[in-house]
Amino acid sequence: MTAEQGASSSLRIATGDLPPARRLPALRDLFDRSIGMDIAAEDDQPVDLQINAVPGLRRAVMLRPFTARAARPSPRLSDGDDTVCLMIKSGGQMALCQGRHETVPDVGDGMLLVYRHPSQLFFQQATYLSLRVPLQALAMLVDVEAAAGRRITGETAALVLLRHYVASLPDRLADPTLSGLVATHVYDLMALAIGATGEGREIARGRGVRAARLETIKADLARDASQSIDEIARRQGVTPRYVQILFEELGTTFGEFVTARRLDVARSMLRSPRYAEWSIAGIAFESGFRDLSHFNRRFRRRFGVTPSEFRRHGGPGAIPGITLQSD
């Protein structure tokens, strides 16, 4: 078994390098110590699990299809574990039995496991993402115990935002100045996905939803910086003014953020041999600029050289007295 752990509380567990006879004992030890469940699985099944954690939040991704039965029977409840685990299926087959609920999710669906109650889990060539948090972190926002064992459909707006938000979670969890805020945003989105009402819903909407929507918009622009604010707003189901407010809270504007992304695209194109035969104007237009003079001015202001100089000399570092400004 390989396990790599660093300052970011990141742990990768892969049993594929163990002899087949040692894989099941290693898997049982993992589920007993880290997951708090009993497990029955094939003796020689390799497992590949990535875990990222900070106080109050643990993200785990089962990277390799996994077949097993896991249970948290009544005698195990004496360990006092009082966490909640939202499991989001990404492949294969999964099922959860808890209380009166028997849940069989589709791909993209979530299901809620409450550790203070007995439960059974079934995996058949399954892959999944799980988010585990203290029950008390959600209790002020939503009645978690009433939702134990419940399925949350993949189309639920808050669950869609949550999936996007946690995609880049390891990088943000590694920053100690952000980890507490990130955990709070995850609590908010989980509560809304479960079904927060009244005051809890208003609190969660004001924190987690705004942060998650901003991250989703930034990811959209990273893929295609040519999108207008109207297109982005339409995709997100909000108004253009709401999008602008999100960027103002970030200390910038939508226009400035988009310009910076377009300049990054243009810089990458100017460096790439693939675009060596393209004109400066062609690269400017492909990057989303509609005015060549405006592109040249913004490029020089951002990087300290003109696009032609950048291409000719291989970047600012190759020009005496010119250094690349921080992004």
Sequence and secondary structure as in RCSB ss.txt:
>XXXX:A:sequence
MTAEQGASSSLRIATGDLPPARRLPALRDLFDRSIGMDIAAEDDQPVDLQINAVPGLRRAVMLRPFTARAARPSP
RLSDGDDTVCLMIKSGGQMALCQGRHETVPDVGDGMLLVYRHPSQLFFQQATYLSLRVPLQALAMLVDVEAAAGR
RITGETAALVLLRHYVASLPDRLADPTLSGLVATHVYDLMALAIGATGEGREIARGRGVRAARLETIKADLARDA
SQSIDEIARRQGVTPRYVQILFEELGTTFGEFVTARRLDVARSMLRSPRYAEWSIAGIAFESGFRDLSHFNRRFR
RRFGVTPSEFRRHGGPGAIPGITLQSD
>XXXX:A:secstr
 EEEE TT EEEEE TTS HHHHHHHHHHHIIIII  EEEE TT   EEEEEEETTEEEEEEEEEEEEEEEE GG
GGGG   EEEEEEEEEEEEEEEETTEEE   TT EEEEETTS EEEEEEEEEEEEEEEEHHHHHTTS TGGGTT 
EE TT HHHHHHHHHHHTHHHHHT HHHHHHHHHHHHHHHHHHHT  HHHHHHHIIIIIHHHHHHHHHHHHHH T
T  HHHHHHHHTS HHHHHHHHHHTTS HHHHHHHHHHHHHHHHHH GGGTTS HHHHHHHTT S HHHHHHHHH
HHHSS HHHHHHHTSGGGSTT      
